[in-house]
Amino acid sequence: MSETIIRTENLSRSFGAVKAVDSLSLDVPAGIVFGFLGPNGAGKTTTIYLLLGLLEPTQGQAWVLGHDTRTQAEEIRTHSGALLEFSGLYERMSAEDNLDLFGRIYNMPAPERRARTKELLTHMDLWERRKDQVSTWSRGMKQKLAVARTIFHHPALIFLDEPTAGLDPVAAAALHTDLASLVEREGMTVFLNTHNLVEAEKLCAQVGVIGNGKLLKVGNPDDLRMKRGGKHVEIVGRGFSDQLLGLLRQRPEVSQVERQNGHLTIELRDESEISPLVSLIVQSGGGIEEVCRGETSLEEVFLTLMEEEKQ
């Protein structure tokens, strides 16, 4: 069983009458990218501040890297890294000087600082620009350098708060690739705040969905998709009568059927075979032109949970 690197028990934080984080109980295993998903204002950033010991909880407890966030916050921050709203970069300095300064803060010897700088800047395709003043760089390049700064001192755990916010799709995709390879190579754990569902699907082994400060679901993306409808079938054709829809809805493997503009969307309860459904449609007078089988997306799961939270 994996070591638990973050644990919270009924962790809460209120600002006046507003509960930003509401009774959060969560275990995050070591060595994965954990995605904390939620819309703006859901409580994601407040959670990171609580886990880093930068905010005191109103109630509840949390342990990070085995340390109590109330009494051992300095230990937590020493052995973790964080990229929050601001990058922490000095834009009038060069890239290598930025990283060297950060290494000095962590009392890393000069040879180690030089080696680590070359290693990370090379890995992120920034080595040739190492002597450039950071202010001349694109936003995507700056964000890559900010990630390098965050992991420079070999932390066991890093917190990333919307790291691709404001990046164009190409820059965001490049950062995703760099993050995935760095996590695999460095063996660190990442607590990733995001409302970017593509980002979560690409990077995260587990996700937690938060809305209005409350944890709604936790699991790996595949499990969440299966619990929220799992597989579905798109059928294009004609002659999809009300009688046919009624017959399909009576099938035990079918959880839902919708008809729109010559399309049938059939939600399946499990990994059922499609062929009996196709045969039923043909026998009932329906004409089939195309059959496509797919999965419920993480985006659909997320939006469903957000709608349920409003009710």
C-alpha positions in Angstrom: 0.0 0.0 0.0 1.3 3.5 -0.9 2.4 5.8 1.8 -0.1 8.6 2.6 1.7 11.9 2.0 -1.3 14.3 2.7 -4.0 13.5 5.2 -6.8 15.8 6.3 -9.6 15.2 8.8 -12.7 17.4 8.8 -10.4 20.3 7.7 -12.4 23.6 7.6 -11.7 27.2 7.1 -14.2 30.0 7.3 -13.9 33.7 6.4 -16.7 35.3 8.3 -20.0 33.6 7.2 -18.3 31.9 4.2 -17.0 28.4 4.5 -14.2 28.3 2.0 -13.2 24.7 3.0 -15.9 22.6 4.6 -15.0 19.4 6.6 -12.5 18.2 4.1 -11.3 14.6 4.8 -8.8 13.4 2.2 -5.9 11.0 1.8 -3.3 11.5 -1.0 -0.9 8.7 -1.7 2.8 9.4 -2.4 4.3 9.3 -5.9 1.3 10.4 -8.0 -0.2 13.5 -9.5 -3.3 14.3 -7.5 -5.7 16.6 -9.2 -7.9 18.9 -7.1 -10.7 19.9 -9.4 -13.2 22.6 -9.0 -14.5 25.9 -10.4 -13.1 29.2 -9.4 -14.1 30.0 -5.8 -14.5 26.3 -4.9 -11.9 26.3 -2.1 -8.9 24.9 -4.0 -6.4 27.7 -3.2 -7.5 27.9 0.4 -6.8 24.2 0.7 -3.2 24.6 -0.5 -2.7 27.5 2.0 -4.0 25.3 4.8 -1.8 22.4 3.8 1.3 24.6 3.7 0.5 26.0 7.1 0.0 29.5 5.7 -3.6 29.6 7.1 -4.9 28.3 10.4 -7.9 26.0 10.0 -11.1 27.0 11.7 -11.5 23.3 12.7 -10.1 19.9 11.8 -6.5 18.8 11.2 -4.1 18.1 8.4 -0.7 16.3 8.2 1.6 16.8 5.3 4.8 14.7 4.9 4.0 13.4 8.4 4.0 16.9 9.9 1.1 18.7 11.6 0.2 21.8 9.6 -0.6 23.7 12.8 2.7 23.1 14.7 5.2 22.0 12.0 4.5 24.3 9.1 8.1 25.3 8.6 9.1 21.6 8.2 6.4 21.2 5.6 7.5 24.2 3.6 11.2 23.2 3.8 10.6 19.8 2.3 7.9 20.8 -0.3 7.7 23.2 -3.2 4.9 25.5 -4.2 3.9 27.4 -7.4 1.0 29.6 -6.4 -0.5 32.7 -7.9 2.9 34.4 -8.4 5.8 32.7 -10.0 8.5 33.9 -7.6 10.8 34.8 -10.4 13.0 37.9 -10.5 12.5 39.1 -14.1 15.5 41.4 -14.2 17.8 38.4 -13.6 18.7 35.6 -15.9 17.2 32.2 -15.7 20.4 30.6 -14.3 20.7 33.3 -11.7 17.1 32.8 -10.6 17.7 29.2 -10.0 21.1 29.7 -8.4 19.6 32.2 -5.9 16.9 29.7 -5.0 19.5 27.0 -4.4 21.4 29.4 -2.1 18.2 29.9 -0.1 18.1 26.1 0.5 21.9 26.0 1.3 22.7 23.8 -1.7 26.5 23.7 -2.5 27.6 25.6 -5.6 28.5 22.4 -7.6 25.1 21.0 -6.9 23.4 24.2 -7.8 25.2 24.4 -11.2 24.5 20.7 -12.0 20.8 21.1 -11.0 20.5 24.2 -13.1 21.9 22.6 -16.2 19.8 19.4 -15.6 16.4 21.2 -15.3 17.0 23.9 -17.9 18.1 21.3 -20.4 15.2 19.0 -19.7 12.8 21.9 -20.2 14.5 23.1 -23.4 15.6 26.4 -21.8 19.4 25.8 -21.5 20.3 27.8 -24.6 18.4 30.8 -23.1 19.9 30.5 -19.6 21.7 33.9 -19.7 18.7 35.8 -21.0 16.9 38.3 -18.8 13.7 36.5 -17.8 11.6 39.6 -18.7 12.3 38.9 -22.3 10.8 35.4 -22.2 7.3 34.3 -23.2 4.7 33.5 -20.5 5.1 29.8 -21.3 8.9 29.9 -20.9 8.5 31.8 -17.6 6.1 29.2 -16.3 8.5 26.4 -17.2 11.2 28.2 -15.3 8.8 28.7 -12.4 8.2 24.9 -12.3 12.0 24.3 -12.4 12.4 26.7 -9.4 9.6 24.8 -7.5 11.4 21.5 -7.8 15.0 22.7 -7.7 15.7 21.6 -4.1 14.4 18.0 -4.8 11.2 18.3 -2.7 9.1 15.1 -2.1 5.9 17.1 -2.7 5.0 20.1 -4.8 1.8 22.2 -4.9 0.8 23.7 -8.2 -2.1 26.1 -8.3 -3.5 26.4 -11.9 0.0 26.2 -13.5 -1.3 26.6 -17.1 -3.7 29.4 -16.4 -3.3 32.1 -19.1 -1.1 29.9 -21.3 -2.0 29.3 -25.0 -2.8 25.7 -25.9 0.7 25.0 -27.3 2.5 26.3 -24.2 0.1 24.5 -22.0 0.6 21.2 -23.8 4.4 21.7 -23.6 4.2 22.3 -19.8 2.0 19.2 -19.4 4.6 17.1 -21.2 7.4 18.5 -19.0 5.5 17.9 -15.8 4.6 14.3 -16.7 8.2 13.4 -17.4 9.6 15.3 -14.4 7.1 13.5 -12.0 8.2 10.2 -13.4 11.9 11.0 -13.3 12.0 12.7 -9.9 9.5 10.4 -8.1 7.7 13.3 -6.4 4.1 13.8 -5.5 2.2 16.6 -7.1 -1.0 18.3 -5.6 -2.4 20.0 -8.7 -5.2 22.6 -8.4 -7.0 23.0 -11.7 -10.3 23.5 -13.4 -8.8 22.4 -16.7 -10.3 18.9 -17.3 -7.9 18.2 -20.2 -5.0 18.8 -17.8 -6.5 16.5 -15.2 -7.1 13.7 -17.6 -3.6 13.9 -19.0 -1.7 14.2 -15.8 -3.6 12.8 -12.8 -3.7 9.3 -11.4 -6.3 10.4 -8.9 -8.6 13.3 -8.7 -10.8 14.9 -6.0 -13.7 17.1 -7.0 -14.6 20.1 -4.8 -17.5 22.4 -5.0 -18.5 25.2 -2.5 -15.7 24.0 -0.2 -17.1 20.4 0.0 -15.3 17.3 -1.3 -17.8 15.7 -3.7 -15.9 12.7 -5.1 -12.4 11.1 -5.0 -11.0 8.4 -7.2 -9.0 7.7 -10.3 -10.5 9.2 -13.5 -11.6 5.8 -14.9 -13.5 4.9 -11.8 -15.3 8.2 -11.7 -16.3 7.9 -15.3 -17.6 4.4 -14.8 -19.6 5.4 -11.7 -21.2 8.2 -13.6 -22.4 6.2 -16.6 -19.2 4.6 -17.8 -19.7 3.6 -21.4 -22.0 5.0 -24.0 -22.9 4.3 -27.6 -23.6 6.8 -30.3 -25.8 5.4 -33.1 -26.5 7.4 -36.3 -29.4 6.4 -38.5 -33.1 6.7 -39.0 -36.4 5.3 -37.9 -35.7 5.6 -34.2 -39.4 5.5 -33.0 -40.8 6.1 -29.6 -41.6 2.4 -29.4 -38.0 1.5 -30.1 -36.8 3.9 -27.4 -39.2 2.2 -25.0 -37.8 -1.2 -25.8 -34.2 0.0 -25.4 -35.0 1.5 -22.0 -36.4 -1.9 -20.8 -33.0 -3.6 -21.4 -31.1 -4.3 -18.2 -27.8 -3.1 -19.5 -29.2 0.3 -20.5 -29.4 3.1 -18.0 -30.5 5.9 -20.3 -31.5 6.6 -24.0 -31.7 10.0 -25.7 -32.7 10.7 -29.3 -31.7 13.9 -31.1 -31.3 14.8 -34.8 -31.1 11.3 -36.1 -28.8 10.2 -33.3 -29.3 7.8 -30.4 -27.2 8.1 -27.3 -27.3 5.0 -25.2 -25.7 5.0 -21.7 -24.6 1.5 -20.6 -24.5 0.3 -17.0 -21.3 -1.8 -17.6 -19.1 -3.3 -20.2 -22.1 -4.9 -22.0 -22.0 -6.1 -25.6 -23.5 -3.7 -28.1 -24.6 -6.3 -30.7 -27.9 -7.3 -28.9 -28.9 -3.6 -28.9 -28.0 -3.2 -32.6 -30.1 -6.3 -33.4 -33.0 -4.9 -31.5 -32.9 -1.6 -33.3 -32.8 -3.4 -36.8 -35.6 -5.8 -35.9 -37.7 -2.9 -34.7 -37.4 -1.1 -38.1 -34.5 1.2 -37.3 -31.8 1.9 -39.9 -28.2 2.1 -38.7 -25.5 4.1 -40.6 -22.8 4.3 -37.9 -22.1 2.9 -34.4 -19.5 4.5 -32.1 -18.7 3.4 -28.6 -17.0 5.7 -26.1 -16.6 6.7 -22.5 -18.2 9.3 -20.4 -15.6 12.1 -20.2 -14.2 13.5 -17.0 -15.7 16.8 -18.1 -19.2 15.2 -18.1 -18.6 13.7 -14.6 -17.4 17.1 -13.4 -20.3 19.0 -14.7 -22.8 16.5 -13.4 -21.3 16.8 -9.9 -21.4 20.6 -10.1 -25.1 20.4 -11.0 -25.9 18.0 -8.2 -24.1 20.3 -5.7 -26.4 23.2 -6.7 -29.6 21.2 -6.0 
